[in-house]
Amino acid sequence: MQSRITGTTMPVLEIGLEPGECIVAEPGELSWMTPTVQLRTTTAAAGARGLWGAVTRAIAGGGLFMTEFSAPAGRGAVAFAARVPGAIVPVQVAPGAGYLVHRHGFLCGVQGIQLTIGFQQSLGAGIFGGNGFVMQRLGGVGTAWVELGGEIVSHDLAPGEELLVHPGHVGMFEERVGFDITTIRGIANALFGGDGLFLARLRGPGKIWLQTLTMPGLAHSLAPYMGREGASGGTTTAVAVEGGVAGAVLNSLFGNR
């Protein structure tokens, strides 16, 4: 199996398939493929064992169904393009060497990859962490590709070293990294600082990948340009175009999520 990542701001992953090889992705991720590639949509993929396995995968941000891509009749190729400006990161998964990924980070993986919900190390992480703390766990064996938003800042945390991170900027980390919830110190900071009430506390040893672009941040930046097309009076063509483009961007980003 050969793979190539092309582009910078909006990269695309192209994978060449040999007979007998298979790639698993969520429905809706396909960008293009050769006619020799066959699709099979099923709940029994990415390590799901029965309906409950598929449901827990969906809770983590994955799909209830998964699509398998194979080329049984000869060589084929399939491509998956990034949905947001950012990067596509390949990772090697092995027993005891899995990853926790933000809830929409899994792009695709080989047939031996298992995609499940990532359980945090404290009950508070699940209850108070919000959507940013509902994570996907990549387990199994093989190669997987993860989509992260914006620029990537990675850190190799030493044993006992900690970093406090806003939930939306947690892109991915090795599963050996300690993961917990802490609150922002100071009542005034928590209530009026605009940074929310909770932060993720990541503790080494292990590698973490932080992402600079968050979905809520992008939506907030585009919000002032939404809904102006129908305003009465002096709505200009430029504003209407701005709103239309912003609407199209948001629809493409969140429509299938």
Phi, psi and omega in degrees: 000126179249140179227152180213133176254121183244139177101172182235292184291315178234077187288163175227140178258122177248131183234127174266128184253134171262159177306131181095348179268153185215140174241139180245133179214165175285150176302139179095356181274340184298135174253309173201164180201164176277160181296343181282349182276135176251145180250143174219115181261128186204159173275338184270068179213167180056036175084004181290129177247095182084182183295322182297323177297320178292322180294315180295325176297319179293322178299325181284357179111352176278188180263154173294326176251156174231155180245129177259133179246125179218166180227073187292334185269356182158185181296147178212174180215144179221148184228144178230119181264148178295145179270337180229157174301130182168224185213155173248124187243122174277141178226148176259121184254138179214162177304127183079002180225061179264186183221150168253131189233148178301156200297343176240026187276333184292124178261306177192172180195168177286173188296335182279359181282140176246126181246114182225180176281141179267117180273128179283169185273000177216152178297326181298328180298320180285325185278315189257351187286337183080187183299331181295343183253003170271109191240158175268143175250125175263116178232194180088212182221134175129194183260137173230157179239132185242138178259124179241149186266137177073213177275156180251131173241116183251149179224138170260103183281131176284163178306125180085348180286138184237153174219132177264127189228138172299139187308316184293341182268359175281107182269310184193151174204156177296143186292346176284347179290133176291139186223120183214180181245140171222157180264156175289133184284140178092126182298316180297319178297317182292319186275325188239359183283342178079008182253009181084182183261336190235151175230152173276135176250113180257130185234130180286168017271156176141168182259141178233149176239119179257145180246139184275339182257126176245149179299313178299322179295319178295316179298320180295321180292327182275343186305319181298341182262004182267146171074017181269348184299326185267006182293141181280158175087233194270047174285119183273163178298322182297316180294320179298319178295318178303312181296320180296317179295316180299320178296320179296319179297312181296321180296319179291327182285319191247352186298321182257012181260000000 
